[in-house]
Amino acid sequence: MDASITLSPEYQAFPWLSLIVLLPAVGALLMPFLPGEEKSESNLPRNFALTVLLCDFLLIIGVVNSFFNNQFSDIQLAERVNWIPLIGLEWSLGIDGISAPLVILSGLITLLSAAASWNLRRKNKLYFALLLVQASAQSLVFLSQDFLLFFLAWELELVPVYLLIAIWGGTNRQYAATKFILYTALASLLILISGLALALSGNEYSLNLTELTNKSHSGGFGLLCYIGFLIGFGVKLPIFPLHTWLPDAHGEANAPVSMLLAGILLKMGGYALLRFNVQMLPEAHTQLAPALVIIGIVNIVYGALNAFAQDNVKRRIACSSISHMGFVLLGIGAIDALGISGAMLQMISHGLIAAAMFFFTGSFYERTNTLSIPNMGGLAKVLPITFACFLASSLASLALPGMSGFISEITVFLGITSQESFTSIFRAITIVLAAIGLVLTPIYLLSMCRRVFFGPRIPALAKIEEMNTRELTIGLSLLAPTLVIGFWPRIVIDLYESSTNALAQGLISQDLIAISNISFIS
C-alpha cells in the first residue's frame, strides 16, 4: 500500500476524517476484550461504547466548526491514500456542505441511541459493538470520495442493522430482518452496476467521485445509470413501492434501533441521490425530475393514508416516515437551489423528529409492554411528562410553525412553486396533492395521541412510573434542535447552502433545463 496521504493545507498535521470513521470501529474491536463475561450484568460495555461515541461526536463537531466560515462550498478537508492500486480503490475521504450536517446528525443520534439502550443486558458486548460498527459505517458513507469505498461502507452498515433486528427485535424479528436485508442487498446490485458503469465509461477508469462528476454521462447511458441509482438508493429512502420493508423493520426493532433506522439510514438514501443522481448525472436528473416529483407526491399521500390503517404505534410512525421522505424527493425534483435546500433541511429535521418519536414510544413501551393503540388509553394522567414530550414531537412532525418540520416543508413548497421549468398546471397539481398529505398528517398523529394518552383508562396501566432524568435528557436532546432550527434555520442552512447552490447552478449553467419539452407535462 502506498503510504502517501494528501491532506488539506490546514490539516496536514493529522487525518481527522479518518479518525472520525475509525474510532468507533477500533472501539468495536476492543469490546470483546473488556473484563467480564458476556452473560454478566456489567455496565462496562455500555459505558465504553458511550465514551467512544461521545468522543467521536465531539470530534465531528470540532472538525465541522473549524471549517464553518468556509460554508463548505466545496471539499474543504480531504484525505486520500492509494489503498489497493490493482482495482483503483482509494481510502479517500472528504467533507462538504452536503455531508457535514448529516455526519453531525449521524453522530448525535448514534450516541443517543446507545444511551437509550441503557437497560439492555442480553449479549450487551455484541450489541454495543454492533452500534460502534454502525457508527463507523454511517460516517464512511457520508465522507467517502471513492465509489468503491462508498459501496463497501453502504454494504457494511447493512450487517449491524440486520443483526440488531434479528437478535434483539420482537416476535417476528427474523422475518423483518430477512426482508430488510433482501430488499437492501438486491438494491445494492443496481448501485454497484451503475457505479462501475460510470467508472468504466470514457477514456480513463476512475472510482474517484470528483473525477466521475467531471465526466460526461449523456444520452441513454446516463439515463440508465440514473435509474439504477434511483432504484438502488430509493429502497433505503424508501420510495413507493420499494418501501414495504420499513414498517416491518420498525415494528420489530427495539426503540434505539428504530432511532437509527429513521434518523440516519433513510437519510443515506437522500444523501446518495444528491451525491450521485443530481451532482454526477445532472442531464439525466433534469429529464427525470418530474418523475421524482410524482413519486414524491405518491409517497406523501400513500404514506399518510397507510398510517391510518396502523394500530401499532411504531408502524404508524414508520408510515409517517414514508410520507415525510416524499418531501425529500419533492425538493430534489424541484431542481433549483430552494428545493434542494428544502430537501436537505427535511432530512435533518425528520432525522431528529422521527428519532424523538421512536425514543418516546420505546419509553412508554418499557412501562406498558404493548405498542397496540387499542390496548392503551389514559396514559396522560400517569405519564404527563411523556405525554408532553410525545405530543411535542408529533407537533413537530405535522409541521407546526416554529418547529423544524414547518420550515423544511415550506421551503420545499416554495422550491416547487418558484420552478418555472414546470408548467403552471403541473405545479398546481403538485401543490394540491402535497397539501392533502399535510392535511392528513395532523389527523393520524393527533388521533394516535388521543387514543394512547386519553380515552378509556386501562386499569393495568394505572400504576406505572414516569420517565427518569436520563430519558428526559435524551428526549430533550432531540427535541431542542427542532425548536432551534424552527426559529433559527440559518444555523443549519449556512452549513450546506453553498453546496446546494452549487448543485443547482451546475444544472442551470450547462443549459440542461429541458423539462418543459417533456410531453406529459407540456
N, C-alpha and C positions, 0 to 999 in steps of 0.2 A: 504494500500500500504506500502511495506517495504521501509522505508526512507533511507536505507543504499545506498551508492553510491561508486563505485570503480573508482578511477582516477589514471592516470599515476603519478608516484612519482614527476615528475617535475611540475605537475599541480594540486596538491592536494588542492590548495587554492580556486580554482574556476572552475566550469564546463563550460569551454569556448565553446565547441562544442554545448552544449545545448543553450547557449546564441546566437550563430550564427543562429540556427534554430528558436528559439522562439522570437527573437527581432522583425523581420518583422510581425510575427503573432500577437504579442501584439500591434504593430502599427496599424494593420488592425482592431483589436477590438476597439481601441481608435478612429478610423476615424469617426464613426457616431456622436461622442460627440464633434467634433470640432465646433467652433462657425460658424454660417452662415447657410442659407437654402441650400438644395440640388440644387435648381434651380438658385442659385445666381451665379455671375461671380467671386466668391472668388478664389484666388490662394492658399489659405491656405492648402487645401487637397494635392495639388501638391507639395508644399514646404515641408509639413510634411513628405510625402512619400519619397521625395528626401533625406531629412535629415536622416530618418531611414535607407534607403538603403545605403547611403554613410557611415554611422556608421557601418553598417553590413559588407560592403565591406572592410573597413579599419580593422575591427576586423578579417576578414578572412585572410587578408594579414599579420597581426600581428601574428596570430596563426601559419600559414604556415611558416613564416620566422623564428619563434622560433625553428622549427624542421628541417630547411633546411639542416643543416650539417649532419643530420642523413639519408638523402636521402630516407626516407620513405620505407626502405626495408621491414618493417612490420608495424603493427598498432602501431604508436608512441604515440598517445593520445587517451585514451579510457574513456568512461563514461558509467556506467551501473546501472540502477535502476530496481528492480523487480516490474514491473508495475501492471500486472494482473496475479498473480500466477496461477489462475484456468486454464487458457489456455496457460500458459507459455510465455506470452507476456512481453517483457522487453523493457524499454527505454534504448537501447544500441547503443551508437554512437562510431565511430572510424574513424580515418583518416590515409590513407597510400598514396603511390605514385600514385595509380590509381585514387583515389578520389580527392586528393589535387588540381591538376591543373584544374579539372572540377568544383570544388567548386569555385575556383577563377574566372574561365570563367563565371560561373553562376552569381556570384555577380556583375561582371563588366557589363555584357550585360543587366541584370535586371535594374541596376542603369541607364544605358544609354537609355534603352527603356522608363523608366519613364521620363528622361529628353527629349526624343524625343516626348513625349506626352504633351509638354509644352502648346500648344494652345487648348487642349481638355477642353471643358466646360460642355458638356452634361453629367449629372449624374457623375460628377467628383469624388465625395466621394466614390461611389461604384466602379468606375473604378480603382482608386488608391488603394483602399482596396483589390481588387482582385489581383493587381500586388504584393502587400505585401504578401498575402496568397500564391501566386505562388512562391515567393522568398523563403518562409519557406519550402514549399513542395519540391522544387528543391533541396535545401540543405539537407533535410532529406533523399531524395532518395540516394544521394551520400554518406551520412555519416552513414546510418543505418547499424547496425551489427546484427539485428534481422530480420528474414524473414517477419514475420507478420507486423512489424513496417515498413519495406521497402514497403510491399504491400499496406499498408494504405496510405503511402506517395505517392506511384505510382498512386493510385486512386484519392487522394486529388488533385493532380496537374491537373487532367483532368477537374475538375469543373470550376476553374477560366478561363482556356483556352476556354472551351465551351461558357461560358457567355461572355467573351471578344469578341469572334467572333459573337455570336448570337445577341448581343446588339449593338456593335459599328462597325460591319462589313458592307460589301457592300450590293448590291441589293439582292443577293442570299445567304445572310448570314445564314438564317435558315437552308437551305439545306446543306451548307458546315459544319455548326456546328453540325447538326444532324449526318451527315456522319462521321465526326471526332469522335464523342462520341460513335457511334455504333461500328465502327472498333476497337477503343481502349478498349471499355468496354468488347466486346466479347473476345478480345485477353487476357484481364486480367483474364478471367476464366481459360484459359490454364496455366497462370502463377501461379495462386492460387492452382490449382490442382497439378501441378508439384512440387511446393514448399512444399505443405503439404504431398505429397507422399514421398519426401525426408525426411521430418521431422519425419514421422511415421515409416520409414524403420529402420531396425536394432533392437537392444535390447532396446535403450533408445530414448524417444521422445525429440526432441530438435529443437528450431527455431533459435538458435544462428548460424550465418553464419560460424564462425570458426569451431564449432563442426560439422556442416553439411559438411564442407570441409574435415574434418578428417575421416568422414565415408567412407566406400567403397560402390560405386554405380556402379557395373559392370554388364555386360551382357545386356539382353534385357530391364531390368528395367531402367538402366542408359540411354540407347538409347531413350526410350520413354519419360523420363523426359527431356532429351536434346532437343528432337524435340518439346515438349510442350513449353519449354522456348524459343527455336529458333523462333517459330511462334509468341508467345506472345510478345517477345521483338522486333521481326522483323517488326511488324506493326509500331512500333514507330520509327524504324531506318530510313526509311522504306525499306523493301526488296520487289522485284518483286515476285508475283503480288499483294502484300498487300499494295501497295503504293498509290492507286488511291485517297485516302482522301487528300493527301498532296497538289496537285495543286489547288484543290477546296478551301482548308482552306487558303492557301496563297493568292489565288486570291480574296477572300472576306475579309480577316482580314486587319485591318489597319497596317501601317508600323511598329509601335512599337511591336504589337503582332506578326507580321511576324519575327521580330528580335528574339523574344523569341522562336518561333517555330523552326526556322532554327538554331539559335545559341545554344540552350540548350536542347529542347525536343528531337530532333533527337539524341543528344549525350547520352541521358539517355538509349536509346536502345543499343548503342555500349558499354557503361559502363556496363550495365546489362549482355550483352553477355560475357564480360571479367570476371565479378564477378561470374556469375553462370555457364555458359556453359564451360568456359575454366578452371577457378580455382576450381570449385566444381565437375565437371564431365570430368576430363582430359581424361579418357579412351574413352568415347563416342566422345569427341572432336577430338581425333586423328583419329578415324574411320570415322567421318563425315566431317573432314576438307576439303577434296576435293570437297564435295558438297557445302561448304561455298565459296570456290574459284570460283566454277562455277556460283553460284548465284551472287557473286560479279561481275563477268565478265558481266553477263546479266544486272545487274544494271547499270554498267558503259556504256555499248553500248546502251541499251534501253533508259536510261535517256537522253543520248546525242542526239539520234535520235528523241526522243519525243520533245526535246527542240526546234528543228527546226519547228515543227508544231504549236508552240505557238505564237500568235500575241499580247498577253498580257505580259507586261514586267515582272510582278511578277510571272506569271505562267511559263514563260521561266526560270526564276531564280530558281523556285521550282523544275522544271525538272532537272536542273543542279545539284541541291542538291541530287536528287536521284542518279545521276551519280557519284557524288563525294563520297557519302556514300558507294558506291560499293568498293572503295579503303579501307574503314574500314573493310569490310568483307574479302577482299583480304588479308589484313595484319593479321587479326585474323586467317584466314585459313592457313596462312603460317606456323603456329605452331613453330616458332623459335623466338628468342629474337628480332632480327632485324625487322621481320614482325610485331610483336605485338607492338614494339616501333613505327613503322610507322603508325599503326592504331591509337595509342594514339595521335601522332603528327597530323595526319589528322583530328581527331575530334576537336582538339584545333584550328588548322589552319582554318578549314572550319567554325567553330563557329564564328570566328572573321570576316572572309571574307564574309560569307553569311549575317551576321548581318549588315555589312557595305553596301552591295549591296542593301538590303531591305531598309535601312535607306535613302540612297541617292535616291532610287526610290520614297520613300514617300516624300522626299523633293521636287522633281520636280512635283510629283502628286499634292501637295498642290498648286502649281502655275499653272499647266496646266489643272487640273481636268480630266485627262484622263491617262489610262495606255495602251491604244491601240497603238501599234507600228506604224501602217499605219497612224494614226492621229497625229503623231508627226514628226518633222523634223526641222533642222536648229537651234536647241537649243544651240549648241556650241557657237554661236555668242552672245546670250543673257544670257547664263548661263555658262560662261567659267570655273568658279571655280567648279561648279557642274559637268561639263563635265570632268575636270581633275581628280576629286575625283572618279567619277563613272568608268572612264577608268582605274584608278589605281587599284580599287577593282576588275575589270574584268581581268586585267593582273595578279593579284594575284590568281584569281580563275582558270585561264588557266595555272597556274604553271610556271610563268615567273621566270627564275633563279634570285636569290637574294631576293625572297619573300617566305613566309612560305609554300605556296602551292607546290612549287617546291621541297623543302627539304622533305616534308612529303610524297609526291607521289614517289619520287626517293627512299626513304627508304623502302616503301612497295615493289617496284620493286626489290630492292636488296634482301629483305627478301624472295621473291618468288624464285629468281634465285639461291640463296645460299642454298635452302632447298633440300638436297639430297634425302629425303624420297620420293619426287615426281620423276617420270621418266622424262627423258630429253624431250620427246615428249610432255608430259603434261605441263611442264614448258614453252616450246617454244610456244605452242598454247596459253597458258595463257598470256604470254608477248605480243604476236602479237595482240590478241583481245583487251587487255587493252590499247595497243598503239593506236588502232583505236579510242577508246574513247578519248585519249589525242589529237589526230589529229582533231576530230570533235569539241572539246570544244572551241578552239580559233575561229573556223568558226562561230558557232552560237552566241558566245558572242560578237565578233568584228563586225559581221553583224548587231547585235542589236544596238551596239554603233553607227555604221554608219547610220542606219535608223533613230534613235532617235535624234542624235545630228548633223547630216549632211543631205544631200539630200535636197529636195524642202522645202523651208521655209514656215511654216504655218503663214499667216498674223495675225491670232488671238493670236499667241504666241510671237509676236514681242516685246511686252512691259510687260515683267514680271521681277520681282526682283530676284537678286542673293541670295544665301544662306547668312544668317546673321552669326555673330560671334558665337552664341550659337550652331547653326547647324554645323558650320565648326569644332568647338571644339569636338562635339560628333563624327563626321566622322573621324577626325584625331585620336581620342582615340581608334578607331577600326583599322584604317589603320597602325598607328605607330607600334603596336605589330607585325603585319605581316612582316614588314621590319626588326624589331629587331630579330625575330625568324628566318627569312630568312638568315640573316648574322651571327647570333649567336644562333644557335639552342640549344646549351648546356644549356641556361638559362631555358629552359623548360624540356629538356631531363633529366637533373640532378634531377628533381623532381620525375620522375617516373621510371627511368632506373633500379634501384634496384628491384622494384616491377615487371616490365616486365621480367627482367632476372630471377626472382624467379618463375614466371609463366612458362616460357619456360623450366627452369631447372626441375620444377615439372613434366612436360610432359616427359622429357628425362630420369630423374632418376628412374622413375617407369617402364622403358623399355616398353613404350606404343607406340612407333613409329612403327606402323604396316601398314602404308598407302600403301607401295609398294606391299602388299599382296592383295589389293583390285583389283578385276578382271578388272574393267573398266578403270584402269589407268596403269595396269601392262604391 
